[in-house]
Amino acid sequence: MSDDRIIIAIGRIERAISRIESVQPSSEGALRAIEEKHAQLRSETSAALADLNQLIGRIQEGNHG
């Protein structure tokens, strides 16, 4: 993944989190749905960041090898 794609992906993640956090739920059910979506996004973000860290590590190893 190129630097530009990484920056774009991180920007998209940040905007999605901002949208989720700014929603005012109209009911308890809506609040739970938002909380579940937020947890899902957080999990997916953590996985994506772990993948990026692995990729960066491999690139660094390749540059030192």
N, C-alpha and C positions, 0 to 999 in steps of 0.2 A: 504494500500500500504506500503510495507516495505521500510526501509531507502535506501536499495540498488536500488530498483525500482524507488524511487523518484530521487535519484542521477543520474541514467541512463536516466530517462525522461528529467531531466533538461539539461543534457549533450547533448541529441539529439536535444532539442529545441535550445540550444546555437549554435550547429553546423549548424542547418538549417538556423538560422538567419545569421550566418557568410557566408554561401553559397549564400544566397539571396543578401546580401549587397556587395559581391565581384563581382557579375556579371556586366559586361559592356554591356549595351543594345546597339543593333545595329540600333535601330530606335525608334521613339516616341511611336509607338504601343508597342514595346517590353518594353520600360521604364514604360508605364502605366500598362502593365501586371505584371511587377516585383513589382511595387508599390502596386497593388491590392493584390498580393500574400503576400507581406510583411504585409499589413494591416490585411489580414485574419489570418496570423500566429500570429501577435501581439494580435489579439482578442482571438484566441484559447489559446494562452499562458496565457493571463490574466484570462480566464475562468479556465484553469487548475490550476493556482496558487491560485485562489479563492477556488477551490475545495480542494486543499491541505491545505489551511489555515483552512477551516472548519473541515477537517479530524484531523488536529493537535489539534484544539480546543476541539473536542470530545474526543480525546485520553487524553488530559490534564485533562478534566473534569472527565473522568473515573478514572484517577489516583488519583484525589483528593476526589472522592466520596466514 
